[in-house]
Amino acid sequence: MGYYIAPRFLDKLAVHITKNFLNIPGVRVPLILGIHGRKGEGKTFQCELAFEKMGVEVTLISGGELESPDAGDPARLIRLRYRETAELIKVRGKMCVLMINDLDAGAGRFDEGTQYTVNTQLVNATLMNIADNPTDVQLPGSYDSNPIRRVPIIVTGNDFSTLYAPLIRDGRMEKFYWEPNRDDKVGIVGGIFAEDGLSPREIEQLVDTFPNQSIDFFSALRSRIYDEQIRDFIHKVGFERISLRVVNSVEGPPEFKKPDFRLANLIESGKVVLAEQQRVENSQLVDEYNRLNRGRSNQPAPPAPERPVSQPSTNGSHKHDGSNTHLSLETQEQIRQILAQGHKITFEHVDERRFRTGSWQSCGTLHIDAESDAISTLEACLVDYSGEYVRLVGIDPKAKRRVVETIIQRPDGKN
């Protein structure tokens, strides 16, 4: 199957990789190429095609490997794979690159509710250090004074604005926004259906029928055409025997005749896939859940049991006002001051074990902008997580950053 490589994509990738293997006097070359864009536009697959065409070997890291229960593991992994790739260049005598897929998913921060862990900080810091010193990359606990080969790094993602800003500055990362135009889409979709007998004109009509769909839509569409034959095969074999027939069967793999790839059939199936997309977008189940959860969190907590004034409250404070809340006057005043500055409030909790790694979790309600809601939510959070750390977080909604982080409660009422 002859897959299509977009000329713009191949040109950008080839120039970046080649430039990193050249020694151009007086020119500082960014080590990292960040390829970002909409989901499903084939960023990773286009990279694979370009690597194959150029004869480049790739060492892969997934965004899912950038988090670990053990602090420091992902940063060490990046350094280890980088050094392994440098050794490959030396041994194989050919271009090799390190590629990190979905970097923003593993190291980005999408909103104020996303946890920014120690590993996230170390991953960002490690990539910045490698970009600044690409021939001096050491493993923790060891030091090798001999310089290693420079290894170009390719990273993919959807939204690089979620990454640490100093990492994506121009001196360290060159950015390439990938959005295939109509000609690119026609070429790529033509490669997907290359063996199915569609004419160039029919490929153009298919692309123009679904102009707003990403590349993976057309790949999923081709897969869906086989569903009818597979369904007939399952009914013929029987649901009870399908596992034995497909896995380790002595009869060999089943064979299917070529499905109906006529343009009309493809468009009809495409409309079914499109309808499923719209159902997901229209359901908004997450928003509904968050609204319900926010409503429960905003309900006033039950009054705290009466206690002598000399005893500490749930948050370890001795000061109380005459109201029915058990929050200290200092905490209530701090909430008022944060809200008066136009900021919003959320609350987070963590047990003693995860407190050491900074793995805070949201108490369930984000972006509170009313004093009564903040107080009632905090009271509920203190009751629900009475044996854990609880902290108040003030958020600047315009700058999308935290301005205050104050621990309100410690385990066992310790200050």
Secondary structure, DSSP 8 states (H G I E B T S, - for coil): ------HHHHHHHHHHHHHHHS--TT----SEEEEE-STTS-HHHHHHHHHHHHT-EEEEEEGGGG--SSTTHHHHHHHHHHHHHHHHHHHH-S-EEEEEETHHHHH---STTS---HHHHHHHHHHHHHHH-TT----TT----S------EEEEES-GGGS-GGGGSTTTEEEEE----HHHHHHHHHHHTTTTT--HHHHHHHHHHSTT--HHHHHHHHHHTTHHHHHHHHHHH-TTTHHHHHSS-TT-----------HHHHHHHHHHHHHHHHHHHHH-HHHHHHHHHHHHHHS---------TTS--TTS-----SSS--S-HHHHHHHHHHHHTT-EEEEEEE-HHHHTTT--EE-S---B--HHHHHHHHHHHHHHTTTSEEEEEEEETTTTEEEEEEEEE-GGG--
